[in-house]
Amino acid sequence: MSDVPPFGAEEELLLVDPATGAPRGRAGTVRDEADGDLDGEMRTEQVETATAPHHKADDLADDLRRRRQEAREAARASGVEVAGLATSPVAPDAGSEPGAVSEGRYGRIAERFGAIATSQLTSGQHVHVEVTSPEEGVGVLDRVGPWLPALRALAANSPHWRGHDTDYASYRSVVWSRWPSAGPTRVFGSLAAYDEAVEAMLATDTVLDDAMVYFDARLSRELGTVEVRVTDVALEIEDTVLVAVLARALVLTAAREHRDGGPLPTAPVEALRLAHWRASRRGLTEALVDPRTGRPAPAAEVLDALRAHVADALTDAGDHERASEGLARLRADGTGAERQRAATAGAGGDPAGAVHDAVARFLPGSRPCEYFPAP
């Protein structure tokens, strides 16, 4: 249908040592090798890619593949590897702690927030979906909130932290929640209420600017989008595309409900926080909170409910088959967190095995890293 909006994806990627799998702070060199096609992050062990907006999922996948290829070539030219890991499975080498950017805006953030910033080595995926107006965008934000924990669960890809298994599926979510401006939001009901909330946050002189309003989903006025920020970066491109098509379908479904004057969700933000924690704890291996009831339900049942909720939007975008196949693949192969744990077990319990596997999975059909055997 004509109201299917374009969408794009940003991926934060981890730079790792090709011999040990430990994080390596080479972002500046890697970005120079890429001739400006990569962005930096708060950490020198990270680079970020951002696609153009696309209408078709196949075009988004091609764009993601090209940008991952550029990132890999630039990383290898700089003596490191790059991987879709939301936290580092391997601890930094002794005397080589993760490095925060010390200058500019990121330097000011590090100075203000201390260890929250200087230990923040996490990588996420952000999906931008175009909306017709900021007013519609707030109507979308109000309606997608209850479904975002399910998106977090299926994208879980961060079981490790500093060389240890955390017993979480998405430990990135736990680390990220330390930011005082992060997390789910209440129902705003209007653009004015959303703007008032952001202005009140800025008035406290705690966050530096509105770019530090780290809501799980927020307005991006500059781009004219709703930005869904809740998920871990993905091991594989098809995982990234699955998250993106589901996020777009959620936004499109919510936009239609907003235009039709449909009712707003009633779940309080306090319950949403707990739903997100459950999603980060076990991913898809245990019960999730069902957005329809506010009660625990088997993860498979919640995923079926998510697909049913956005079925019309998926069909209209031409994404229904891709989403169905992607969800079936997750049920068969497990989330990124489960795949990381399997790779670690296959390496005799060494979390470097998860890095080896992630490097090989980074691009479909690509040759393995010269230092690591194929998984």
NORFEN-V488678 format. One record per residue. SS is DSSP state (H for helix, E for strand, L for the rest). NEAR is the number of other ideal C-beta (glycine too) atoms within 12 Angstrom. Layout:
ss | near
SS | NEAR
SS | NEAR
//
This chain:
ss | near
L | 15
L | 9
L | 23
L | 28
L | 36
L | 29
E | 44
E | 37
E | 48
E | 40
E | 48
E | 43
E | 52
E | 52
E | 49
E | 49
E | 33
L | 27
L | 20
L | 26
L | 39
L | 34
E | 41
L | 38
L | 34
L | 37
H | 38
H | 27
H | 23
H | 40
H | 30
H | 18
H | 26
L | 32
L | 12
L | 13
L | 24
L | 36
E | 25
E | 32
L | 38
L | 40
E | 38
L | 35
L | 45
E | 47
E | 47
E | 33
E | 41
E | 30
L | 33
L | 21
L | 25
E | 30
L | 25
L | 21
H | 39
H | 21
H | 22
H | 40
H | 30
H | 19
H | 32
H | 42
H | 28
H | 21
H | 35
H | 42
H | 26
H | 30
H | 43
H | 38
H | 24
H | 32
H | 39
H | 29
H | 20
L | 29
L | 21
E | 39
E | 46
E | 50
E | 51
L | 50
L | 52
L | 50
L | 52
L | 48
L | 46
L | 39
L | 27
L | 29
L | 22
L | 9
L | 8
L | 19
L | 22
L | 36
L | 31
E | 33
L | 28
L | 19
L | 16
H | 14
H | 21
H | 28
H | 20
H | 19
H | 30
H | 26
H | 19
H | 23
H | 26
L | 14
H | 17
H | 27
H | 33
H | 24
L | 26
L | 37
L | 44
L | 44
L | 45
E | 45
E | 49
E | 40
E | 50
E | 36
E | 48
E | 29
L | 38
L | 22
L | 19
H | 27
H | 25
H | 32
H | 38
H | 37
H | 37
H | 49
H | 48
H | 39
H | 39
H | 50
H | 43
H | 39
H | 46
H | 47
H | 49
H | 47
H | 55
H | 54
H | 49
H | 49
L | 51
L | 51
L | 52
E | 51
L | 44
E | 43
E | 32
L | 24
L | 26
E | 19
E | 25
L | 29
L | 20
L | 36
L | 44
E | 49
H | 38
H | 43
H | 46
H | 30
H | 32
H | 37
L | 26
L | 22
L | 31
L | 18
L | 31
L | 31
E | 33
L | 39
L | 39
L | 26
L | 28
L | 31
L | 21
L | 20
H | 24
H | 14
H | 21
H | 33
H | 22
H | 17
H | 28
H | 30
H | 15
H | 17
H | 27
H | 19
H | 12
L | 15
L | 11
L | 19
L | 28
L | 25
L | 17
H | 23
H | 23
H | 28
L | 33
L | 35
E | 39
L | 42
E | 45
E | 43
E | 38
E | 30
L | 23
L | 12
L | 25
L | 22
E | 37
E | 47
E | 40
E | 44
E | 44
E | 48
E | 51
E | 49
L | 47
L | 48
L | 49
L | 40
H | 36
H | 32
H | 43
H | 48
H | 40
H | 44
H | 53
H | 48
H | 47
H | 49
H | 51
H | 48
H | 44
H | 47
H | 47
H | 40
H | 36
H | 40
H | 37
H | 28
H | 26
H | 34
H | 19
L | 13
L | 10
L | 16
L | 14
L | 24
L | 32
L | 18
L | 31
L | 17
H | 24
H | 15
H | 25
H | 35
H | 26
H | 22
H | 40
H | 39
H | 26
H | 34
H | 48
H | 47
H | 32
H | 32
L | 44
L | 39
L | 27
L | 22
L | 25
E | 43
E | 37
L | 30
L | 36
L | 21
L | 18
L | 22
L | 18
E | 22
E | 25
L | 20
H | 35
H | 24
H | 23
H | 37
H | 38
H | 23
H | 24
H | 44
H | 37
H | 25
H | 31
L | 38
H | 23
H | 21
H | 36
H | 35
H | 22
H | 23
H | 37
L | 22
L | 38
H | 23
H | 19
H | 30
H | 38
H | 25
H | 21
H | 36
H | 38
H | 19
H | 25
H | 40
H | 23
H | 14
H | 24
L | 27
L | 44
H | 49
H | 47
H | 34
H | 36
H | 50
H | 31
H | 23
H | 37
H | 30
H | 19
H | 20
L | 23
L | 10
L | 18
L | 22
L | 36
H | 37
H | 29
H | 45
H | 45
H | 36
H | 37
H | 50
H | 45
H | 30
H | 38
L | 44
L | 34
L | 20
L | 13
L | 23
L | 17
L | 21
L | 31
L | 16
L | 22
L | 29
L | 16
L | 17
L | 25
//
